[in-house]
Amino acid sequence: MSQNRRFAVFAQLPIAASQAGATGGAARHELVMKLTHIVAGLGLGAAWGLLIAGFSKKPAAVETPDE
């Protein structure tokens, strides 16, 4: 993680949340959010993998009928 992102996550976001009066969600809500983001990330990874595999695959040879 780069230094700027680390500062933003661990320093700025908690400061902004406390100024806004945010206390965080219940443990089950945090778990649901974490799981949905993990599943979505895995789905995006699979989609990109299939897309790259599809474009890198050599097209099948097309036979022409004899006249």
Phi, psi and omega per residue, in radians:
M1 nan 2.322 -3.122
S2 -1.233 2.816 -3.089
Q3 -1.090 -0.672 -3.131
N4 -1.168 -0.744 3.119
R5 -1.158 -0.697 3.132
R6 -1.068 -0.734 3.121
F7 -1.133 -0.729 -3.110
A8 -1.134 -0.721 -3.080
V9 -1.304 -0.801 -2.988
F10 -1.632 -0.188 -3.118
A11 -2.123 -0.932 -3.026
Q12 -1.296 -0.743 -3.082
L13 -1.117 -0.782 3.083
P14 -1.094 -0.613 3.106
I15 -1.139 -0.817 3.136
A16 -1.116 -0.694 3.137
A17 -1.140 -0.720 3.140
S18 -1.190 -0.632 3.103
Q19 -1.191 -0.509 3.131
A20 -1.497 -0.137 -3.134
G21 1.427 0.292 3.127
A22 -1.391 2.317 -3.112
T23 -1.911 -0.114 -3.111
G24 1.721 2.825 -3.109
G25 -1.549 2.994 3.046
A26 -1.155 2.767 -3.080
A27 -1.011 -0.700 -3.128
R28 -1.198 -0.586 3.094
H29 -1.189 -0.709 3.099
E30 -1.106 -0.693 3.122
L31 -1.134 -0.754 3.123
V32 -1.071 -0.788 3.133
M33 -1.098 -0.740 3.139
K34 -1.104 -0.784 -3.132
L35 -1.134 -0.708 3.133
T36 -1.139 -0.646 3.114
H37 -1.229 -0.636 3.106
I38 -1.144 -0.808 -3.139
V39 -1.096 -0.755 3.132
A40 -1.111 -0.706 3.114
G41 -1.111 -0.729 3.106
L42 -1.149 -0.685 3.095
G43 -1.106 -0.730 3.098
L44 -1.138 -0.684 3.100
G45 -1.087 -0.750 3.116
A46 -1.143 -0.718 3.139
A47 -1.096 -0.780 3.114
W48 -1.127 -0.685 3.106
G49 -1.075 -0.771 3.108
L50 -1.156 -0.663 3.121
L51 -1.108 -0.815 -3.141
I52 -1.149 -0.720 3.116
A53 -1.101 -0.679 3.135
G54 -1.164 -0.686 -3.140
F55 -1.346 -0.459 -3.109
S56 -1.536 -0.153 3.137
K57 -1.315 2.389 3.126
K58 -1.287 2.330 -3.134
P59 -1.130 2.592 3.126
A60 -1.217 2.573 3.116
A61 -1.258 2.418 3.139
V62 -1.784 2.191 3.127
E63 -1.524 2.409 3.082
T64 -1.758 2.427 -3.137
P65 -1.219 2.548 3.093
D66 -1.343 2.458 -3.123
E67 -1.793 nan nan
